[in-house]
Amino acid sequence: MDARRRIPATDRVLDDPVLAGAVERLGRDVVRTVVHDAQRRARHGDLAPERVIAAAREALPGSAGGLRRVVNACGVLLHTNLGRAPLSDAAVEAVRAAAGTTDVELDLDTGRRGPRGRAACGALTEAVPAAEDAHVVNNGAAALALAATALAAGREIVLARGELVEIGDGFRIPDLLTSTGARLREVGTTNRVRFEDYRDAIGPETGFVLKVHPSNFRITGFTSQVPVAALRELPVPVIADIGSGLLRAHPVLPDEPDAQRTLADGADLVTASGDKLLGGPQAGLLLGSADLVQRLKRHPLARALRVDKLTLAALEASVRGPATPTAQALDRSEADLLDRARRLAASLRERGIDADARTSTATVGGGGAPGVELPSASVTLPPRYAAALRTGRTPVLARVEHGQCLLDLYAVAPADDAVLLDAVAAVG
């Protein structure tokens, strides 16, 4: 008898209690796709007919969405391709609470329309006392684009040549700024700029002076730049794009600009990202002078760049709540990381896997703290594990260095150590 006749029909497979429950959780179309794939494999002889139901169960996705969770063990704390900062439990809970109908633009006391983002902006100004007001848009580039459009469209933006940077995926700051209708007035040279360069460039057409933190590279050697504290003497607004979204100074990153210090030094407005060192969701932050922030809030472009209720909820919880995963990672000691690596390596060796522990070096990534090396520790494996782990059921992103696959623990929460063990064991 043809073995294909023993392949169970779709309706029979969907009657399985586990798969029937998955229909409620994932939707019928998603589960049917998994079932049809298992049946196809059985028709081609790659799967025993009796295994169709079990194979369909095993292939069920974790959610109805296409994104998959990835364990970040590559040693880059804020990996752009991995979505940068993971949200805290408090932020996830806030998103869950905001997923239904909320008071995002409703004043419950009066029953009338209320200001959007009031709580999130309040959290930001509490965390950054030097900021008189705050506004939130959908990413860091949008924050800078809104400022340029509202304050310098048809006018000039004065900035140093050495700060005409390119950010991710080929996007360039000068292209972004000129797309708003502003003109650029470049001052200084690639490696050196002086206060007099800025002063002499100021004129009736100047919208503002812009200082851009070169967040993904460093220029060293014969260099000079003008700090915000000196630029405050100029008779036009000073806007500082600090990039990584660090709200207050951090001892591990003493040279990384933060919003509080930059505003206290005299910047009229700071722009930054929410999903980098702040540790929250993707968002663009604008903090500073109440007059300037209000001008930006009332500009027509602000409507097109506004964020949704889920972003506002996650951002507020990230700022007000307990330490984010990013903050926790920055506070881990090399000794603790090495101790975890040794325990993991020992467990893997007990399973017959060639593993060891060693110190390593991590980086911030995501456009933050360029050149800063973060002491870390890794589990070492044979190089073949890198691709196998990346394509496993729970993907793990490692890195290959000097002929070894490294599972760098800097960005891995201790609670995920068991996930790493299972992922490596599955490769065998």
TORLUM-406582 format. One record per residue: x, y, z of N, C-alpha, C in turn. Coordinates in steps of 0.2 Angstrom, whole numbers, padded with zeros to 4 digits, always signed. Layout:
<pts>
XYZXYZXYZ;...
</pts>
This chain:
<pts>
+0004-0006+0000+0000+0000+0000+0004+0006+0000;+0003+0011-0004+0006+0017-0004+0006+0021+0002;+0012+0022+0005+0013+0026+0012+0009+0032+0012;+0009+0036+0006+0005+0042+0006-0002+0042+0008;-0005+0036+0007-0012+0035+0009-0013+0035+0017;-0008+0035+0020-0008+0035+0028-0007+0042+0030;-0006+0047+0026-0005+0054+0028-0012+0056+0031;-0012+0058+0037-0019+0061+0039-0021+0067+0036;-0028+0067+0035-0031+0073+0032-0030+0079+0036;-0031+0085+0033-0030+0091+0037-0035+0092+0042;-0041+0091+0041-0046+0092+0047-0044+0087+0053;-0042+0081+0051-0040+0076+0057-0034+0079+0061;-0029+0082+0057-0023+0084+0060-0025+0090+0065;-0030+0095+0062-0032+0101+0066-0036+0099+0072;-0039+0093+0072-0043+0091+0078-0038+0089+0084;-0032+0088+0083-0027+0087+0088-0027+0092+0093;-0028+0091+0100-0029+0096+0105-0024+0101+0105;-0018+0100+0104-0012+0105+0104-0013+0110+0098;-0014+0107+0092-0015+0111+0086-0022+0115+0086;-0027+0112+0089-0033+0116+0090-0032+0122+0095;-0028+0121+0100-0027+0126+0104-0023+0131+0101;-0018+0129+0097-0014+0134+0093-0018+0138+0088;-0024+0135+0086-0028+0139+0081-0031+0145+0085;-0033+0144+0091-0035+0150+0095-0030+0155+0097;-0024+0153+0097-0018+0158+0099-0015+0161+0093;-0014+0157+0088-0011+0159+0082-0015+0161+0076;-0021+0158+0076-0025+0159+0070-0025+0153+0065;-0031+0152+0062-0031+0146+0058-0027+0145+0052;-0026+0151+0049-0021+0151+0043-0014+0149+0045;-0012+0152+0050-0005+0150+0052-0004+0143+0054;-0009+0140+0057-0008+0133+0059-0009+0128+0053;-0014+0130+0049-0015+0126+0043-0008+0126+0038;-0005+0132+0038+0002+0132+0034+0007+0127+0037;+0007+0127+0044+0012+0122+0047+0010+0115+0045;+0003+0113+0046+0001+0107+0044+0002+0105+0037;+0001+0109+0033+0002+0108+0026+0009+0106+0024;+0013+0110+0028+0021+0109+0027+0022+0102+0029;+0020+0100+0035+0021+0093+0037+0018+0088+0032;+0012+0089+0030+0010+0084+0025+0014+0084+0018;+0016+0089+0016+0020+0090+0010+0027+0085+0011;+0030+0086+0017+0036+0082+0019+0034+0075+0019;+0029+0073+0021+0027+0066+0021+0026+0063+0014;+0022+0067+0010+0021+0065+0003+0028+0064-0001;+0033+0068+0001+0039+0068-0003+0044+0062+0001;+0041+0059+0006+0045+0054+0009+0050+0056+0014;+0050+0063+0016+0055+0065+0021+0052+0065+0028;+0046+0062+0029+0043+0062+0035+0038+0056+0035;+0039+0052+0040+0034+0046+0041+0027+0049+0042;+0022+0046+0039+0015+0048+0039+0013+0049+0047;+0015+0044+0051+0013+0044+0058+0016+0050+0062;+0021+0053+0059+0024+0059+0062+0021+0065+0060;+0016+0066+0056+0014+0072+0053+0011+0076+0059;+0007+0074+0063+0004+0078+0069+0010+0080+0074;+0015+0076+0075+0020+0078+0080+0024+0083+0076;+0026+0082+0070+0030+0087+0066+0026+0094+0066;+0020+0094+0065+0016+0100+0065+0016+0104+0072;+0016+0100+0077+0016+0102+0084+0023+0106+0085;+0028+0102+0083+0035+0105+0084+0037+0111+0080;+0033+0112+0074+0035+0117+0070+0030+0124+0071;+0026+0123+0076+0022+0129+0078+0026+0135+0080;+0025+0141+0077+0029+0147+0079+0027+0149+0086;+0031+0153+0088+0029+0156+0095+0024+0161+0095;+0023+0164+0089+0018+0169+0089+0015+0170+0082;+0010+0174+0081+0007+0175+0074+0011+0179+0070;+0016+0183+0073+0020+0188+0070+0026+0184+0067;+0029+0188+0062+0035+0185+0058+0042+0186+0062;+0042+0191+0066+0048+0192+0070+0050+0186+0075;+0056+0184+0075+0058+0179+0080+0063+0182+0085;+0062+0179+0091+0067+0181+0096+0074+0178+0095;+0079+0182+0096+0086+0181+0095+0090+0182+0101;+0094+0177+0103+0098+0179+0109+0104+0182+0106;+0106+0188+0109+0111+0192+0107+0118+0190+0111;+0122+0186+0108+0128+0184+0111+0134+0185+0107;+0133+0191+0103+0139+0193+0099+0143+0198+0102;+0142+0201+0107+0146+0206+0111+0145+0213+0109;+0139+0214+0105+0137+0221+0103+0131+0222+0107;+0131+0227+0112+0126+0228+0117+0119+0230+0113;+0120+0235+0109+0114+0238+0105+0115+0237+0098;+0113+0231+0096+0114+0228+0089+0108+0231+0085;+0110+0235+0080+0104+0238+0076+0100+0233+0072;+0103+0228+0070+0100+0223+0066+0096+0218+0071;+0097+0219+0077+0093+0215+0082+0088+0219+0086;+0087+0225+0083+0082+0230+0086+0084+0234+0092;+0091+0234+0093+0094+0238+0098+0092+0236+0105;+0090+0241+0109+0089+0239+0116+0082+0234+0117;+0083+0229+0121+0078+0225+0123+0074+0229+0128;+0067+0228+0128+0063+0232+0133+0063+0228+0140;+0063+0232+0145+0062+0229+0152+0055+0226+0153;+0055+0222+0158+0048+0219+0160+0043+0224+0161;+0045+0229+0164+0041+0235+0166+0038+0238+0160;+0042+0239+0155+0040+0242+0148+0035+0237+0144;+0037+0231+0145+0033+0226+0141+0026+0226+0144;+0026+0226+0151+0019+0226+0155+0015+0233+0153;+0019+0238+0152+0016+0244+0151+0013+0244+0143;+0016+0241+0139+0014+0240+0132+0007+0236+0132;+0008+0230+0136+0002+0226+0137-0004+0230+0139;-0003+0234+0144-0009+0238+0147-0011+0243+0142;-0007+0246+0138-0009+0251+0133-0012+0248+0126;-0012+0241+0126-0014+0238+0120-0021+0239+0118;-0025+0240+0123-0032+0241+0122-0034+0248+0122;-0040+0250+0123-0042+0257+0123-0039+0260+0130;-0036+0266+0129-0032+0270+0134-0034+0277+0134;-0031+0281+0139-0033+0288+0139-0027+0292+0136;-0024+0289+0130-0018+0292+0127-0020+0300+0125;-0026+0301+0123-0027+0308+0122-0034+0310+0125;-0035+0308+0131-0041+0309+0135-0040+0311+0142;-0043+0317+0144-0042+0319+0151-0048+0316+0154;-0047+0311+0159-0053+0308+0162-0057+0312+0167;-0053+0317+0169-0057+0322+0174-0062+0326+0171;-0060+0328+0165-0065+0333+0161-0069+0329+0156;-0066+0323+0154-0070+0320+0148-0068+0323+0141;-0063+0328+0141-0061+0331+0135-0055+0328+0132;-0053+0331+0126-0046+0329+0124-0041+0331+0128;-0036+0327+0129-0030+0329+0133-0024+0329+0129;-0018+0332+0132-0012+0332+0128-0009+0325+0127;-0007+0323+0121-0004+0317+0119+0003+0316+0122;+0005+0311+0125+0012+0310+0127+0013+0313+0134;+0008+0316+0137+0010+0320+0143+0014+0316+0148;+0012+0310+0150+0016+0306+0155+0023+0304+0153;+0024+0302+0146+0030+0301+0144+0035+0307+0144;+0032+0312+0142+0036+0318+0142+0038+0321+0149;+0033+0320+0153+0034+0321+0160+0040+0317+0164;+0040+0311+0162+0045+0306+0164+0052+0309+0162;+0052+0311+0156+0059+0313+0153+0061+0320+0156;+0057+0324+0157+0059+0331+0161+0061+0329+0168;+0057+0324+0171+0059+0323+0178+0066+0320+0178;+0068+0315+0173+0074+0312+0173+0080+0317+0171;+0078+0322+0167+0083+0327+0165+0080+0334+0167;+0082+0336+0173+0080+0342+0176+0082+0348+0172;+0087+0348+0168+0089+0354+0164+0084+0355+0158;+0080+0350+0157+0075+0351+0151+0069+0354+0154;+0067+0360+0151+0061+0363+0152+0055+0359+0150;+0055+0356+0144+0050+0353+0141+0053+0347+0136;+0049+0343+0134+0051+0337+0130+0045+0335+0125;+0048+0332+0119+0043+0330+0114+0046+0323+0111;+0041+0319+0109+0044+0312+0106+0041+0311+0099;+0046+0309+0095+0044+0307+0088+0046+0300+0087;+0046+0298+0080+0047+0291+0079+0054+0288+0079;+0059+0292+0078+0066+0290+0079+0070+0296+0079;+0077+0295+0080+0082+0300+0081+0082+0305+0075;+0082+0302+0069+0082+0306+0063+0076+0310+0062;+0071+0308+0064+0064+0312+0064+0065+0318+0068;+0068+0317+0074+0069+0322+0079+0073+0328+0076;+0078+0326+0073+0083+0331+0069+0079+0334+0063;+0075+0330+0060+0072+0333+0054+0066+0338+0056;+0063+0336+0061+0058+0341+0064+0061+0348+0066;+0067+0347+0070+0070+0353+0072+0072+0357+0066;+0075+0354+0061+0078+0358+0055+0072+0361+0051;+0066+0357+0050+0061+0360+0047+0058+0366+0050;+0057+0365+0057+0053+0370+0060+0057+0376+0061;+0064+0376+0062+0068+0381+0064+0073+0384+0058;+0074+0380+0053+0078+0382+0048+0076+0381+0041;+0070+0379+0039+0068+0378+0032+0069+0385+0029;+0073+0385+0023+0074+0391+0019+0080+0395+0022;+0083+0393+0028+0088+0396+0031+0094+0392+0031;+0099+0394+0035+0105+0390+0036+0106+0387+0043;+0109+0381+0042+0111+0377+0048+0119+0377+0048;+0122+0380+0054+0129+0380+0054+0132+0374+0058;+0136+0370+0055+0139+0364+0058+0146+0363+0056;+0150+0359+0060+0157+0358+0058+0157+0353+0053;+0162+0353+0048+0163+0348+0043+0165+0341+0046;+0168+0341+0051+0170+0335+0054+0164+0331+0057;+0158+0334+0057+0152+0331+0060+0147+0330+0055;+0149+0330+0048+0144+0328+0043+0144+0321+0042;+0141+0317+0047+0142+0310+0048+0137+0306+0043;+0139+0300+0042+0134+0295+0039+0132+0290+0045;+0126+0289+0045+0123+0284+0050+0121+0278+0047;+0117+0274+0050+0116+0267+0047+0113+0267+0040;+0115+0261+0037+0112+0260+0030+0113+0265+0025;+0118+0269+0025+0120+0274+0020+0116+0280+0021;+0113+0281+0026+0109+0288+0027+0114+0293+0030;+0114+0299+0027+0119+0304+0029+0115+0310+0032;+0118+0313+0037+0116+0318+0041+0115+0324+0036;+0120+0326+0032+0119+0332+0028+0113+0331+0023;+0112+0325+0020+0106+0324+0016+0100+0324+0019;+0099+0322+0026+0093+0323+0030+0092+0330+0031;+0097+0334+0032+0095+0341+0034+0093+0345+0028;+0097+0344+0022+0095+0348+0016+0088+0346+0014;+0086+0340+0015+0079+0337+0013+0074+0341+0016;+0075+0345+0021+0070+0349+0025+0069+0356+0022;+0074+0357+0017+0074+0364+0014+0079+0369+0017;+0082+0366+0022+0088+0370+0025+0094+0370+0021;+0098+0375+0022+0105+0375+0018+0110+0374+0024;+0116+0371+0022+0121+0370+0027+0127+0375+0026;+0129+0377+0031+0135+0382+0031+0140+0378+0035;+0145+0375+0032+0150+0371+0035+0156+0375+0037;+0158+0374+0043+0164+0377+0046+0169+0373+0048;+0175+0376+0048+0181+0372+0050+0184+0367+0045;+0188+0362+0047+0190+0357+0043+0188+0350+0046;+0190+0345+0042+0188+0338+0044+0190+0337+0052;+0196+0339+0053+0199+0337+0060+0199+0343+0065;+0198+0349+0063+0199+0355+0067+0194+0360+0066;+0190+0362+0071+0186+0368+0071+0187+0372+0077;+0186+0379+0076+0187+0384+0082+0181+0388+0083;+0180+0391+0089+0174+0395+0090+0174+0401+0085;+0179+0403+0083+0179+0409+0078+0176+0407+0071;+0176+0400+0070+0173+0398+0064+0166+0398+0064;+0163+0396+0070+0156+0397+0071+0154+0404+0071;+0157+0408+0075+0155+0415+0076+0155+0419+0069;+0160+0418+0065+0160+0421+0059+0155+0419+0054;+0152+0413+0055+0147+0410+0050+0140+0413+0052;+0139+0415+0058+0133+0417+0060+0130+0424+0056;+0124+0424+0054+0122+0429+0050+0114+0429+0050;+0111+0434+0047+0104+0435+0047+0100+0428+0045;+0103+0424+0041+0100+0418+0038+0101+0412+0042;+0105+0413+0048+0106+0407+0052+0100+0405+0056;+0098+0399+0055+0092+0396+0059+0095+0394+0066;+0100+0390+0066+0103+0387+0072+0110+0384+0071;+0114+0384+0076+0120+0380+0076+0119+0373+0078;+0121+0368+0074+0120+0361+0076+0127+0358+0078;+0127+0354+0083+0133+0350+0085+0131+0343+0085;+0134+0339+0081+0132+0332+0080+0138+0327+0083;+0135+0323+0088+0140+0318+0091+0142+0313+0086;+0148+0312+0084+0150+0307+0079+0150+0300+0082;+0144+0298+0083+0142+0292+0087+0145+0285+0085;+0147+0285+0079+0149+0278+0076+0157+0278+0074;+0160+0284+0075+0167+0284+0074+0171+0289+0078;+0178+0289+0078+0182+0294+0082+0187+0297+0077;+0188+0303+0078+0194+0306+0075+0199+0308+0080;+0205+0305+0079+0210+0306+0084+0216+0309+0081;+0221+0312+0085+0227+0315+0083+0226+0322+0083;+0228+0326+0078+0228+0333+0078+0221+0336+0077;+0217+0336+0082+0210+0338+0082+0209+0343+0087;+0203+0347+0085+0200+0351+0090+0193+0352+0088;+0189+0353+0094+0182+0354+0093+0180+0360+0098;+0174+0362+0097+0171+0367+0101+0165+0364+0106;+0166+0365+0112+0161+0362+0116+0155+0366+0116;+0149+0363+0118+0143+0366+0119+0143+0372+0124;+0147+0372+0129+0148+0377+0134+0150+0384+0131;+0155+0383+0125+0157+0389+0122+0152+0391+0117;+0149+0387+0113+0144+0389+0108+0138+0392+0111;+0137+0392+0117+0131+0395+0120+0132+0403+0120;+0138+0405+0119+0139+0412+0118+0136+0415+0111;+0135+0411+0107+0132+0413+0100+0125+0416+0101;+0123+0420+0096+0117+0424+0097+0111+0420+0093;+0112+0413+0092+0107+0409+0089+0106+0403+0093;+0101+0399+0092+0100+0393+0096+0105+0388+0094;+0107+0384+0099+0112+0379+0099+0108+0372+0100;+0108+0368+0095+0105+0361+0095+0111+0356+0095;+0110+0351+0100+0115+0346+0100+0112+0339+0099;+0114+0336+0094+0112+0329+0093+0117+0324+0096;+0115+0322+0102+0119+0317+0106+0119+0310+0104;+0114+0308+0100+0113+0302+0097+0111+0296+0101;+0115+0294+0106+0113+0288+0109+0108+0288+0115;+0106+0294+0117+0100+0294+0121+0102+0293+0128;+0108+0294+0130+0110+0293+0137+0107+0300+0141;+0103+0299+0146+0100+0304+0149+0104+0307+0154;+0107+0303+0158+0112+0306+0163+0119+0302+0162;+0124+0305+0165+0131+0303+0164+0131+0296+0167;+0135+0291+0164+0136+0284+0167+0144+0283+0168;+0146+0280+0173+0153+0280+0175+0157+0275+0170;+0153+0270+0167+0156+0266+0162+0158+0269+0156;+0154+0275+0154+0155+0279+0148+0156+0286+0149;+0161+0288+0152+0162+0295+0155+0163+0300+0149;+0165+0298+0143+0165+0302+0137+0159+0303+0133;+0154+0299+0134+0148+0299+0130+0143+0305+0133;+0141+0309+0128+0137+0315+0130+0130+0313+0132;+0128+0316+0137+0121+0314+0140+0117+0321+0140;+0110+0320+0140+0106+0325+0139+0106+0330+0145;+0107+0328+0151+0107+0333+0157+0113+0337+0156;+0119+0334+0155+0125+0338+0155+0125+0343+0149;+0123+0341+0143+0123+0345+0137+0118+0351+0138;+0112+0350+0141+0108+0355+0142+0111+0360+0147;+0113+0357+0152+0116+0361+0158+0122+0366+0155;+0126+0363+0150+0131+0367+0147+0129+0372+0143;+0123+0372+0141+0120+0378+0137+0116+0376+0131;+0116+0370+0129+0112+0368+0123+0105+0371+0124;+0102+0373+0118+0095+0375+0119+0090+0369+0118;+0093+0364+0114+0089+0358+0112+0093+0353+0111;+0091+0347+0114+0095+0341+0113+0090+0336+0109;+0093+0332+0104+0090+0327+0101+0093+0320+0102;+0090+0315+0102+0093+0309+0104+0088+0303+0102;+0090+0297+0103+0086+0291+0101+0084+0288+0108;+0078+0284+0108+0076+0281+0114+0078+0274+0114;+0080+0271+0109+0081+0263+0109+0088+0262+0109;+0092+0266+0111+0100+0265+0112+0101+0265+0120;+0105+0269+0122+0108+0269+0129+0102+0270+0134;+0097+0274+0132+0091+0275+0136+0088+0268+0138;+0088+0263+0133+0086+0257+0134+0078+0256+0133;+0075+0260+0129+0068+0260+0128+0066+0258+0121;+0060+0260+0119+0058+0258+0112+0061+0263+0107;+0060+0261+0101+0063+0266+0095+0059+0273+0096;+0062+0278+0097+0059+0285+0097+0064+0290+0096;+0062+0296+0094+0066+0302+0094+0064+0307+0100;+0069+0309+0103+0068+0313+0109+0070+0320+0107;+0066+0325+0109+0068+0332+0109+0067+0335+0116;+0073+0337+0119+0072+0340+0126+0076+0347+0126;+0073+0351+0130+0076+0358+0130+0072+0364+0132;+0073+0369+0129+0069+0375+0130+0062+0374+0129;+0058+0377+0133+0050+0376+0133+0048+0380+0126;+0051+0386+0125+0049+0389+0119+0050+0385+0112;+0056+0383+0112+0058+0379+0106+0054+0372+0105;+0053+0369+0111+0049+0362+0111+0042+0364+0109;+0039+0369+0111+0032+0371+0109+0032+0372+0102;+0037+0376+0099+0037+0377+0092+0037+0371+0088;+0041+0366+0090+0041+0360+0087+0035+0356+0087;+0032+0356+0093+0026+0352+0094+0020+0355+0090;+0020+0361+0089+0014+0364+0085+0016+0364+0077;+0022+0362+0075+0023+0362+0068+0019+0357+0065;+0016+0358+0058+0013+0353+0055+0016+0346+0054;+0023+0346+0053+0026+0340+0052+0026+0335+0059;+0025+0338+0064+0025+0335+0071+0020+0329+0070;+0014+0331+0067+0009+0326+0067+0011+0320+0063;+0014+0321+0057+0017+0315+0053+0022+0311+0057;+0025+0314+0062+0031+0310+0065+0029+0308+0072;+0023+0308+0074+0021+0307+0081+0021+0299+0082;+0022+0297+0088+0022+0290+0090+0016+0288+0092;+0015+0281+0093+0008+0278+0095+0008+0277+0102;+0003+0275+0105+0002+0274+0112+0007+0269+0115;+0008+0263+0111+0013+0258+0113+0020+0261+0115;+0022+0265+0110+0029+0268+0111+0029+0273+0117;+0024+0277+0118+0023+0281+0123+0023+0277+0130;+0019+0272+0130+0019+0268+0136+0026+0265+0138;+0029+0262+0133+0036+0258+0134+0041+0263+0136;+0041+0269+0133+0046+0274+0134+0045+0277+0142;+0039+0278+0144+0038+0281+0151+0040+0275+0156;+0038+0269+0154+0040+0264+0159+0048+0263+0159;+0051+0264+0153+0058+0263+0153+0062+0268+0157;+0059+0275+0157+0062+0280+0161+0060+0280+0168;+0054+0279+0170+0052+0279+0177+0053+0272+0180;+0053+0267+0177+0053+0260+0180+0060+0258+0182;+0061+0251+0184+0067+0249+0186+0073+0249+0180;+0079+0247+0182+0084+0247+0177+0082+0243+0171;+0084+0246+0165+0082+0242+0159+0088+0237+0158;+0086+0232+0154+0092+0227+0152+0098+0230+0150;+0098+0236+0146+0104+0239+0144+0108+0242+0150;+0104+0245+0155+0107+0248+0161+0110+0242+0165;+0107+0236+0165+0109+0231+0169+0116+0228+0166;+0116+0228+0160+0122+0225+0156+0128+0230+0158;+0127+0236+0157+0132+0241+0159+0135+0240+0166;+0131+0238+0170+0133+0237+0177+0136+0230+0179;+0136+0226+0174+0139+0219+0176+0146+0219+0176;+0149+0216+0181+0157+0216+0181+0160+0210+0177;+0166+0211+0175+0169+0206+0171+0170+0199+0175;+0171+0200+0182+0172+0194+0186+0165+0190+0186;+0159+0193+0187+0153+0190+0186+0152+0186+0180;+0154+0190+0174+0153+0187+0168+0157+0181+0166;+0163+0182+0169+0168+0176+0168+0166+0170+0172;+0163+0171+0178+0160+0166+0182+0154+0162+0179;+0150+0166+0175+0144+0163+0172+0147+0159+0166;+0152+0162+0162+0155+0158+0157+0158+0152+0159;+0161+0152+0164+0164+0145+0167+0159+0140+0168;+0154+0142+0172+0148+0138+0173+0145+0135+0167;+0144+0139+0162+0141+0137+0156+0145+0132+0152;+0152+0134+0152+0157+0129+0148+0157+0122+0152;+0157+0122+0158+0157+0116+0162+0151+0112+0161;+0145+0115+0160+0139+0111+0159+0139+0108+0152;+0142+0112+0147+0142+0110+0140+0147+0104+0140;+0153+0105+0143+0158+0099+0143+0155+0093+0146;+0151+0093+0151+0147+0087+0154+0143+0084+0149;+0141+0088+0144+0137+0085+0138+0141+0083+0132;+0147+0083+0133+0152+0081+0128+0153+0086+0123;+0152+0092+0124+0154+0098+0119+0160+0101+0121;+0164+0102+0116+0171+0106+0117+0169+0113+0118;+0169+0115+0125+0168+0122+0127+0173+0124+0132;+0174+0130+0132+0179+0133+0137+0176+0140+0138;+0179+0144+0143+0178+0150+0145+0184+0155+0145;+0183+0161+0143+0188+0166+0142+0186+0173+0142;+0190+0178+0144+0188+0185+0144+0188+0187+0137;+0184+0192+0136+0183+0195+0129+0181+0202+0130;+0180+0205+0124+0179+0212+0124+0172+0214+0120;+0168+0217+0123+0161+0219+0120+0161+0227+0118;+0156+0229+0114+0156+0236+0112+0148+0238+0113;+0147+0244+0114+0141+0247+0114+0137+0246+0108;+0139+0248+0102+0136+0248+0096+0130+0252+0095;+0126+0252+0090+0120+0256+0089+0121+0263+0089;+0127+0265+0087+0129+0272+0087+0130+0275+0094;+0133+0272+0098+0135+0274+0105+0142+0272+0107;+0145+0277+0110+0152+0276+0113+0157+0273+0108;+0158+0276+0103+0163+0273+0098+0170+0272+0101;+0173+0266+0099+0179+0265+0102+0180+0263+0109;+0174+0263+0113+0175+0260+0120+0175+0253+0120;+0179+0250+0124+0179+0243+0124+0177+0241+0131;+0172+0236+0131+0169+0234+0138+0171+0227+0140;+0175+0227+0145+0177+0220+0148+0171+0215+0148;+0172+0209+0145+0167+0204+0145+0170+0197+0146;+0166+0192+0145+0168+0185+0145+0164+0181+0140;+0167+0176+0138+0163+0172+0133+0164+0165+0134;+0159+0161+0131+0160+0153+0130+0163+0152+0123;+0168+0148+0123+0171+0147+0116+0169+0140+0114;+0167+0140+0107+0165+0133+0104+0169+0133+0098;+0169+0127+0095+0171+0126+0088+0168+0131+0083;+0171+0133+0078+0168+0138+0073+0161+0136+0070;+0161+0129+0069+0155+0127+0065+0148+0129+0069;+0149+0130+0075+0143+0132+0079+0139+0138+0077;+0143+0143+0075+0140+0150+0074+0134+0150+0069;+0135+0146+0063+0130+0146+0058+0124+0142+0061;+0126+0136+0064+0120+0132+0067+0116+0135+0072;+0119+0139+0076+0116+0142+0082+0111+0148+0079;+0114+0151+0074+0110+0157+0071+0104+0154+0067;+0104+0148+0065+0098+0145+0061+0094+0140+0065;+0095+0140+0072+0092+0135+0076+0085+0138+0078;+0081+0133+0081+0074+0135+0083+0074+0141+0087;+0078+0142+0092+0079+0148+0096+0086+0151+0093;+0086+0156+0088+0092+0158+0085+0096+0162+0091;+0103+0160+0090+0108+0164+0094+0113+0167+0090;+0114+0173+0090+0119+0177+0086+0126+0177+0090;+0130+0173+0088+0137+0173+0091+0142+0177+0086;+0148+0176+0088+0153+0179+0083+0159+0174+0082;+0162+0175+0077+0168+0170+0076+0174+0175+0076;+0179+0173+0080+0185+0177+0082+0191+0172+0083;+0196+0173+0079+0202+0169+0079+0201+0162+0079;+0196+0160+0074+0195+0153+0073+0190+0150+0078;+0187+0154+0083+0183+0151+0088+0176+0154+0087;+0171+0151+0089+0164+0153+0090+0163+0156+0097;+0162+0162+0098+0162+0165+0104+0154+0167+0106;+0152+0165+0112+0146+0167+0115+0147+0172+0120;+0147+0178+0118+0149+0184+0123+0143+0185+0127;+0144+0185+0133+0138+0186+0138+0137+0193+0140;+0140+0198+0137+0139+0205+0140+0132+0207+0139;+0128+0205+0133+0122+0207+0132+0116+0202+0134;+0119+0196+0136+0114+0191+0138+0112+0191+0145;+0106+0191+0147+0103+0191+0154+0105+0185+0157;+0107+0185+0163+0108+0178+0167+0102+0173+0166;+0096+0176+0165+0090+0171+0165+0090+0168+0158;+0094+0170+0153+0095+0167+0147+0100+0162+0146;+0104+0161+0152+0109+0156+0151+0107+0149+0150;+0101+0147+0152+0098+0140+0151+0096+0140+0144;+0094+0145+0141+0092+0145+0134+0098+0144+0129;+0104+0147+0131+0110+0146+0128+0112+0139+0128;+0112+0136+0134+0113+0129+0135+0109+0124+0131;+0103+0125+0130+0099+0121+0126+0100+0122+0119;+0101+0128+0117+0103+0130+0110+0109+0126+0108;+0114+0127+0112+0121+0123+0110+0120+0116+0110;+0116+0113+0115+0115+0106+0115+0111+0103+0109;+0107+0107+0107+0103+0105+0101+0107+0105+0095;+0112+0109+0094+0117+0108+0089+0121+0102+0089;+0123+0100+0096+0127+0094+0097+0134+0094+0095;
</pts>
